[in-house]
Amino acid sequence: MCQTEKAEKAEVAQEILAYLAENTEAQDTLEGIVEWWLLKQRIKRQMVTVKEALAELIASGLVIEHESKDSRNHYRINRRKARQIRALLNREPD
């Protein structure tokens, strides 16, 4: 088994344990664990990553944040930075 597979298996095991620690009465089938438990854990983790990425995009002026009438924040492109955004998207990855 290669290092990548070991790391992936360890990550999945940690996600399963994290779910069970938060939901001590939980039990499910293999399919249910994959579909619900792991998906829920990954969405939770992604929320943090997306929040941090949005904060960086707002700070750089590429994305504009505004609070709507429902008191939720909404995000949109800063049209004034469209040329800069296109240049960033067309740039080769480091």
C-alpha positions as CSV (number, residue, x, y, z in Angstrom):
1,M,0.0,0.0,0.0
2,C,1.5,3.4,-1.0
3,Q,1.8,6.4,1.3
4,T,-1.1,8.2,-0.4
5,E,-3.5,5.3,0.2
6,K,-2.4,5.1,3.8
7,A,-2.9,8.8,4.3
8,E,-6.3,8.7,2.7
9,K,-7.4,5.7,4.8
10,A,-6.2,7.4,8.0
11,E,-8.1,10.6,7.0
12,V,-11.3,8.5,6.4
13,A,-10.8,6.8,9.8
14,Q,-10.5,10.1,11.5
15,E,-13.6,11.4,9.8
16,I,-15.6,8.4,10.9
17,L,-14.4,8.8,14.5
18,A,-15.1,12.5,14.5
19,Y,-18.7,11.8,13.3
20,L,-19.2,9.2,16.0
21,A,-17.8,11.4,18.7
22,E,-20.3,14.1,17.8
23,N,-23.2,11.5,17.3
24,T,-22.6,8.9,19.9
25,E,-25.9,7.1,19.2
26,A,-25.2,6.8,15.4
27,Q,-25.1,3.6,13.5
28,D,-25.4,3.0,9.8
29,T,-24.5,0.8,6.9
30,L,-21.4,1.1,4.8
31,E,-23.4,3.0,2.2
32,G,-24.9,5.3,4.8
33,I,-21.6,6.1,6.3
34,V,-20.2,7.0,2.9
35,E,-23.2,9.0,1.8
36,W,-24.1,10.8,5.0
37,W,-21.4,10.6,7.7
38,L,-18.3,11.3,5.5
39,L,-20.2,13.8,3.3
40,K,-21.3,15.7,6.4
41,Q,-17.7,15.8,7.8
42,R,-16.3,17.0,4.5
43,I,-18.9,19.7,4.1
44,K,-18.1,20.9,7.6
45,R,-14.4,21.0,6.8
46,Q,-15.1,22.7,3.5
47,M,-17.1,25.5,5.2
48,V,-14.0,26.6,7.1
49,T,-11.8,26.5,4.0
50,V,-14.4,28.4,1.9
51,K,-14.9,31.0,4.6
52,E,-11.1,31.6,4.7
53,A,-10.8,31.8,0.9
54,L,-13.7,34.3,0.8
55,A,-12.0,36.4,3.4
56,E,-8.8,36.6,1.3
57,L,-10.8,37.4,-1.9
58,I,-12.7,40.2,-0.1
59,A,-9.5,41.6,1.4
60,S,-7.9,41.6,-2.0
61,G,-10.9,43.4,-3.4
62,L,-11.8,40.7,-6.0
63,V,-15.0,39.8,-4.3
64,I,-17.6,42.1,-2.7
65,E,-19.5,41.1,0.4
66,H,-22.8,42.7,1.4
67,E,-25.5,41.9,4.0
68,S,-28.9,41.4,2.5
69,K,-32.3,42.1,4.0
70,D,-32.4,38.6,5.5
71,S,-29.2,39.4,7.5
72,R,-27.1,36.9,5.5
73,N,-24.0,37.8,3.7
74,H,-23.9,37.5,0.0
75,Y,-20.8,37.5,-2.2
76,R,-20.3,38.7,-5.8
77,I,-17.5,39.5,-8.2
78,N,-16.0,43.0,-8.1
79,R,-16.7,44.0,-11.7
80,R,-14.0,46.7,-11.4
81,K,-11.5,43.9,-11.0
82,A,-12.7,41.7,-13.9
83,R,-9.5,42.2,-15.9
84,Q,-7.3,41.3,-12.9
85,I,-9.5,38.3,-12.1
86,R,-9.3,37.0,-15.7
87,A,-5.5,37.4,-15.6
88,L,-5.4,35.4,-12.4
89,L,-7.5,32.6,-13.8
90,N,-5.4,32.4,-16.9
91,R,-2.1,32.3,-15.0
92,E,-0.2,29.0,-14.9
93,P,-0.3,27.3,-11.5
94,D,2.9,27.7,-9.4
